[in-house]
Amino acid sequence: MERTFIILKPNAVRRGLIGEILRRFEQRGIKIVGLKFLWMTREQCERLYEPHLGKSFYEDLTNFMASGPVVAVVLEAPRVIEMVRHIVGATDPLKAEAGTIRGEFALTLTKNLIHASDSLESAQREMSIFFNEDELIDYELDIQNDI
């Protein structure tokens, strides 16, 4: 089983979309193994988006992420990174397919509701910003017997 990391951004929280977004992962048999509702510190924002340091959108994005509460989530399933990115959709909501989270709900490029890790290495780095290993819960879903 692989693990990946997502964050529901402040606009997802403010728009009341937490349950709807998490439901989309659960209905696909993706297991939630870590979940935190928090207000990111400036340091967490900077660490999360460190690969984008120096890019034109970096400052606006880190400011936005610190502007309200977020939901940090660790997900687990076979091929989870690929599956999650498919469910989330393209970063640009105008290019995201209908039926994806961003295709259905996102309004702008930088405030696109959700951050999803793009690789196993990124997922591990990003998870470590918000979770200790002992905070991740190992259990089985009934649906896993069907996988």
N, C-alpha and C positions, 0 to 999 in steps of 0.2 A: 504494500500500500504506500502511496505517495501522500505527502502533505503539501498544502499550499496556504498562502496567506491572502486575505482580502481585508479592506477597510471600507465600511460604509461611511462616506464623507458627510460633513456637516449638513449639506443640503438634503441628503437622503434621510437623515434624522429629522430635520426641520419639516420635511414634507410628509412625515409619517409613513415612510416606505420600508422600515426595518423588517417587519414581518413579511411583507410581500417579496422582498429581495431574498431573504433567507429561505423562504418557502420554495423558491425556484431551484435552489441547490438541493434542499431536502427531497423534493419530489423526484429528483434525478438519482437518488440513492447516494448522495454525497453526505458524509457524516461530519457534523460539527464536533470538533474535539477541543476547541478553545474558544471562549467568547468573553469579551470585556467591553463594557460601556464606559467610555472615558473622555476626558477633555485632554487632547494631546498637548504636551509641553512644547515649547519652541525647539528644544533639543531633539525631541522625538520627531518633529516635523523635518528638521534639518537632516537627521540621520536617515529617515525614510526616503527622502528625495535627494540624498547625497549624489547619486549618479547623474542628476540633472543640474548640479551646481554649475553656475556660469551660463546656463541657458536663459533665454529671454523671459520665460514663464516661471522660473524658479521662485522668485520672491513673491509673486502673486499667489502661486500655488501653496507655498509654505504658510503665508498669511491666511489664506482661505482655510487651510486644514486646522489652524489654531483658532479659528473664529467660532467654533461651536463643538458640541460633543460629537464623537464618532463611535462606531462599533468595530472593534478589531476582532477578527475571526480566523481561526485555523480550521481548514477543511481537509478531509481525508477520503481518498477513493483511489482505485486504479486509474491511471492516466489523468489524475485530478487537475493538473495544471492546464492541460489541453482542454479538458471538459469545461472547467471554470471559465477560461477565456472565451470559449464558444458561447456559453450562457451569458456572459457579460457583454460581448459584442465589441465592435471597433471603438477606439478611443474617441473618435469624432462621432457624435451622435447622428450627424447627417449621413455618415457612411455605415453606421451600425444597422445590421439587418433587423427587419421587423420581427418581433418576438423575443429579441434579446433585451436585457435589462436597460442598456443604454439606448437601444432602438425604441423602446417603449416609453422611457421616463426621462432620459437625460435631455438637458436644454442647451448646454454650452460645452465647448471642448475641455476647458479646465475644471469646470464644475459639473463633471459627468457622473456624479453619484457614487462611484465605486472605484477603488484601486484594487487591482489584482496582480499578483506576482507573475512575471513573465518567464521565469525559469526556476529550476530547483534551487540553484545557488541564491537567486534573489529571494525566494521564499524563505530559505533558512536564515538569511541575513535579516530580513524584515520581521520574521517571527521573533527573533531574539531581541528585538527592540521592545516588544510588548509582552512577551511570555517567557517564563522559565519552563524548562522541560517538565517539572513536577506540576505545572498548572494545566497540562494537556491531559485529557481524560481518554483512556483506552476502554472501549466497549464495543459490542457488536450490535448492528441494526438487524432487525428481523429480515429485512430485504436483502442483506448480504448473503443469506443462504441461497438466494436466487441468482447471484452474480456468477 
